[in-house]
Amino acid sequence: MTGDTAVVTASAESPGDAVAGRVSLRQEELHASVSDPVLETMNFLNEITTRYPAAISFAPGRPHDGFFDTEQIFTYIRGYLDHLAETGSSPDQIRGALFQYGPTAGQIRELIASSLRADENIDVPAESIVVTVGCQEAMLLVLRALISGPRDVFLVSSPCYVGITGAAKLLDIEVTAVEEREGGFSCGDLEAAISAERARGRRPRAFYVVPDHSNPAGTTMPIEIRHELLELAARQDILIIEDSPYRMVSLAPHLPTLKSLDRQSRVVHLGSFSKTAFPGARVGFAIADQPVTDATGRTGMLADELAKIKSMVTVNTSPLSQAVIAGMLLACQGRVSELNTEAAAYYANAMRATLRQLDRCLPAERRAALGVRWNEPDGGFFLTMRVPFLAGNEALARSAEDFGVIWTPMSYFYPNGGGDYSIRLSVSYLALEEITDGITRLVGFIEAEAKQSLLP
Ligand SMILES: Cc1ncc(COP(=O)(O)O)c(C=O)c1O
């Protein structure tokens, strides 16, 4: 069949091209998301990093490698298997728990639920949890379940993590961005956006936010705003999707999660073990304790609906990966915060070293003259910086080539455009000596760009 979706190439132009008669597809005839810049951003950063391997990179939001110990993986799995035996599983059941397809909603839900009670003051039944392939899958499941059609409005605090805007693109969900102000998110702005959507005849459904040390801005939502946001959600009858992977990699006092303050099941909480434990395991979860009533009047939980969707996406999260994470939770009695004491101190030091070096290289008077400013997060991986030049892919390529330093353009994180004069710096992955050197290089680049823009 010679349908609309494929073009048949008649000849190969160069070696490696398609052989004669081989099908060749047009990108514009694939799903629109694959041509969307959001799905290209990570590729571009990876490509720049590969092209300039000697450059110091403030781009990756990865945990520091120094806290990983390969041998520990075996210890954790062993710990979980011992736990299964101690709690009554037979050798056959243990073998099945590792080798076989597992329950779609996950096999370590009890351990996650008790960890949430121990560490987060979140008390939910294990059945309200769905274990996912990273938090990324949880985003996809939650969006798929909650947004039923074009009338439903999905709001995000902007700038916003690309994982959620990317997931929305895959699902053809339009995102309504609520722009943060200098100090962070404002409930008044969210309420205005909700009212404007209602006036257009649409149904505001859910609001996504990263309340602690956000990616990308590095902002943390104050306690009074958390309460205000929950009241707003009740008043406007919307759900909140809370995503907070950076709260435990911080020495700053942990403010309560929105979920722990939630008395109305308005919050769907997304969890990740990527920043705190083991990113390669790809284990995350959703807490979805919202009651859902079906057409016959039977009531279950949103988690059950998420599990149905998951059964058609990844079937189940790798039992081996769940076993390692379970072993980690058992080893720290569920206190992920304790598992991270050393790492959190490292990240706090890295943030301090970054801020100190910025201050040293660009004292107050100089940065005022240049129009440069940055925020000073009290934890997490990221800070943002306002710069006096267009900070897009071209500037990034010059920075990598001429100054050996890589950062992330903030424009990647604005669903409706913006952030053209800002950059994100991630401090988590680098060694402390690299930070000092990297910031010196970055300031050299900023000075050079500023001088360039002053030329007639
Ligand atoms: C805000 C936020 N949510 C979720 C994730 C992804 O988590 P996971 O690795 O569990 O998919 C990240 C990773 O960078 C993130 O910054």
The ligand as a MOL file (V3000), in Angstrom:
LIG
                    3D

  0  0  0     0  0            999 V3000
M  V30 BEGIN CTAB
M  V30 COUNTS 16 16 0 0 0
M  V30 BEGIN ATOM
M  V30 1 C 10.8880 17.6190 39.0030 0
M  V30 2 C 11.2830 16.2620 38.5340 0
M  V30 3 N 10.3880 15.2770 38.5580 0
M  V30 4 C 10.6900 14.0300 38.1380 0
M  V30 5 C 11.9470 13.7260 37.6580 0
M  V30 6 C 12.2380 12.3590 37.0750 0
M  V30 7 O 12.1970 11.3850 37.9600 0
M  V30 8 P 12.4490 9.8540 37.5400 0
M  V30 9 O 13.9200 9.7040 37.2930 0
M  V30 10 O 11.9880 9.1360 38.7620 0
M  V30 11 O 11.6520 9.5410 36.3300 0
M  V30 12 C 12.9230 14.7040 37.6260 0
M  V30 13 C 14.2490 14.3840 37.0870 0
M  V30 14 O 15.0450 15.1750 36.6880 0
M  V30 15 C 12.5780 15.9940 38.0670 0
M  V30 16 O 13.4760 16.9980 38.0560 0
M  V30 END ATOM
M  V30 BEGIN BOND
M  V30 1 1 1 2
M  V30 2 1 2 3
M  V30 3 2 2 15
M  V30 4 2 3 4
M  V30 5 1 4 5
M  V30 6 1 5 6
M  V30 7 2 5 12
M  V30 8 1 6 7
M  V30 9 1 7 8
M  V30 10 2 8 9
M  V30 11 1 8 10
M  V30 12 1 8 11
M  V30 13 1 12 13
M  V30 14 1 12 15
M  V30 15 2 13 14
M  V30 16 1 15 16
M  V30 END BOND
M  V30 END CTAB
M  END
